[in-house]
Amino acid sequence: MGKKLYKGSFFDHFMIIYDSRQEGKVQHKLIDVLFIAVASSICYCNEWLDMVYLTS
């Protein structure tokens, strides 16, 4: 998966955030986590379980 997959102003703004996590310990890209968090808050998900239901 390359940067070509991520298009739009959301990704233009958030791709500048540096991910300081250790590469071998990362399961998900930071940009994916940020997108899920923002989309969940837009959809009024107030709990972690709400985010799980939204993304599954």
C-alpha positions as YAML, in Angstrom:
chain: A
units: angstrom
residues:
- id: 1
  name: MET
  ca: [0.00, 0.00, 0.00]
- id: 2
  name: GLY
  ca: [1.48, 3.27, -1.06]
- id: 3
  name: LYS
  ca: [0.64, 6.89, -0.72]
- id: 4
  name: LYS
  ca: [-1.42, 6.65, -3.93]
- id: 5
  name: LEU
  ca: [-4.13, 4.97, -1.88]
- id: 6
  name: TYR
  ca: [-4.58, 8.05, 0.30]
- id: 7
  name: LYS
  ca: [-6.19, 10.96, -1.54]
- id: 8
  name: GLY
  ca: [-8.04, 14.04, -0.36]
- id: 9
  name: SER
  ca: [-7.56, 17.00, 1.92]
- id: 10
  name: PHE
  ca: [-7.84, 14.91, 5.10]
- id: 11
  name: PHE
  ca: [-4.80, 12.91, 4.10]
- id: 12
  name: ASP
  ca: [-2.97, 16.00, 2.84]
- id: 13
  name: HIS
  ca: [-3.29, 17.55, 6.30]
- id: 14
  name: PHE
  ca: [-2.64, 14.50, 8.46]
- id: 15
  name: MET
  ca: [0.15, 12.80, 6.45]
- id: 16
  name: ILE
  ca: [2.59, 15.40, 7.83]
- id: 17
  name: ILE
  ca: [2.31, 13.89, 11.33]
- id: 18
  name: TYR
  ca: [5.39, 11.86, 12.14]
- id: 19
  name: ASP
  ca: [4.76, 8.35, 13.47]
- id: 20
  name: SER
  ca: [7.36, 7.71, 16.17]
- id: 21
  name: ARG
  ca: [6.23, 4.17, 16.94]
- id: 22
  name: GLN
  ca: [8.67, 1.27, 16.49]
- id: 23
  name: GLU
  ca: [8.10, -0.27, 13.07]
- id: 24
  name: GLY
  ca: [8.15, -3.89, 14.19]
- id: 25
  name: LYS
  ca: [5.45, -3.28, 16.80]
- id: 26
  name: VAL
  ca: [2.94, -1.49, 14.56]
- id: 27
  name: GLN
  ca: [-0.14, -3.30, 13.28]
- id: 28
  name: HIS
  ca: [-1.90, -0.32, 11.67]
- id: 29
  name: LYS
  ca: [-0.66, 2.81, 9.96]
- id: 30
  name: LEU
  ca: [-1.07, 6.00, 11.98]
- id: 31
  name: ILE
  ca: [-3.03, 7.65, 9.16]
- id: 32
  name: ASP
  ca: [-5.57, 4.80, 9.27]
- id: 33
  name: VAL
  ca: [-5.99, 5.16, 13.04]
- id: 34
  name: LEU
  ca: [-6.42, 8.92, 12.71]
- id: 35
  name: PHE
  ca: [-9.00, 8.51, 9.96]
- id: 36
  name: ILE
  ca: [-11.02, 6.04, 12.02]
- id: 37
  name: ALA
  ca: [-10.89, 8.36, 15.05]
- id: 38
  name: VAL
  ca: [-12.05, 11.41, 13.07]
- id: 39
  name: ALA
  ca: [-14.74, 9.48, 11.16]
- id: 40
  name: SER
  ca: [-15.99, 7.98, 14.43]
- id: 41
  name: SER
  ca: [-16.30, 11.36, 16.08]
- id: 42
  name: ILE
  ca: [-18.21, 12.70, 13.07]
- id: 43
  name: CYS
  ca: [-20.59, 9.74, 13.41]
- id: 44
  name: TYR
  ca: [-21.10, 10.55, 17.13]
- id: 45
  name: CYS
  ca: [-19.23, 7.49, 18.39]
- id: 46
  name: ASN
  ca: [-18.48, 8.36, 22.00]
- id: 47
  name: GLU
  ca: [-17.02, 5.07, 23.22]
- id: 48
  name: TRP
  ca: [-14.30, 2.74, 21.98]
- id: 49
  name: LEU
  ca: [-16.91, 0.02, 21.40]
- id: 50
  name: ASP
  ca: [-18.81, 2.39, 19.11]
- id: 51
  name: MET
  ca: [-15.66, 2.74, 17.01]
- id: 52
  name: VAL
  ca: [-15.31, -1.03, 16.86]
- id: 53
  name: TYR
  ca: [-18.90, -1.41, 15.64]
- id: 54
  name: LEU
  ca: [-18.38, 1.37, 13.06]
- id: 55
  name: THR
  ca: [-15.28, -0.26, 11.59]
- id: 56
  name: SER
  ca: [-16.42, -3.88, 11.58]
...
